[in-house]
Amino acid sequence: MDETSMRTSIAVLIPCYNEAQTVAKVVHDFARELPEAAIYVYDNNSTDGTAELARDAGAIVLHESRQGKGNVVRQMFRDIEADCYLMVDGDDTYPAQAARALCDPILEGQADMTVGDRLSNGTYAEQNKRAFHGFGNNLVRFMIKWIYGYAFDDVMTGYRAFSRTFVKTFPVLSEGFQIETELSIHAVDRRWRILDVPIEYRDRPAGSESKLATIPDGIKVMMTIGSLFKNYRPLKFFTLVALVFLALGLIAGVPVILEFLHTGLVPRLPTALLAAGLVFLCGLSFATGLVLDSVAKMDRKQWELAVLREKEHGAQA
């Protein structure tokens, strides 16, 4: 049995790309707070000696060649066996002192995902100097609240803990920094038990640079929300699309209908055809939503059965 398949109580998972300045401190801090945990650093093609420094600090170092945080998380979740998975960035912005508060609800069976909330106590707003990051987080929170009805305190945090069943039944689709959004939406849509845990956030140390590109990665996050909305809630998604087509059809068609009622003529035939086409697309979109909603419900049933099988497997192990 290799070191990735050995079952441990707590696995600390640290995805890293060029974090030589901070990774050793992060490993030491979490080893101090969670001495019973196995600490894994997944190096994602670093060129600054991150892997060597993490290994010297006592971490189990593994490598993921596919670039992107989502790809790293996918491999971590596949490889590691544990009762509780604590995921944290290697940039030393999250306090190791909060590790117990995140892990204990998982180990005690009180939650399936705990979220390190940086926003409620105001430390993220005070410490984070990067433009639009706070705005982006709030926008994603609003969209998830509007679509799913659940209000996260902090959606984009990279400090979370998960149960084994959550990890082993979570289909990672993201390649990059959309992974936090995907985790949040999956947890809400599948009705996992979520617990927000306030933490003290601190900004990166001087000389350390964020790998997050605000605008490009922000666009990717928005696209991920839209894609998951379509996949998880197709009836609601396509009903909204249908309403848009209906509104456009009425805007184009009502003047034509009024003119026909007044004169008995349809002089603007292209406009009438456009209105009819838009109303047809409205009906087609709604029908698509009905069909895909049935598919989504069947997928949910299969997923629920997979969760039960994974729980049984975990209990036997």
Secondary structure, DSSP 8 states (H G I E B T S, - for coil): --TTTSEEEEEEEEEESS-TTTHHHHHHHHHHH-TTSEEEEEE-S-SSSHHHHHHHTT-EEEE--S-SHHHHHHHHHHH-EEEEEEE--TTS-S-GGGHHHHHHHHHTTS-SEEEEESSTTSHHHHH--STTHHHHHHHHHHHHHHHHS---S-SS-S-EEEEHHHHHT-----SSTTHHHHHHHHHHHTT--EEEEE-------TT------HHHHHHHHHHHHHHHHHHH-HHHHHHHHHHHHHHHHHHHHHHHHHHHHHHS----HHHHHHHHHHHHHHHHHHHHHHHHHHHHHHHHHHHHHHHHHHHHHHHH-
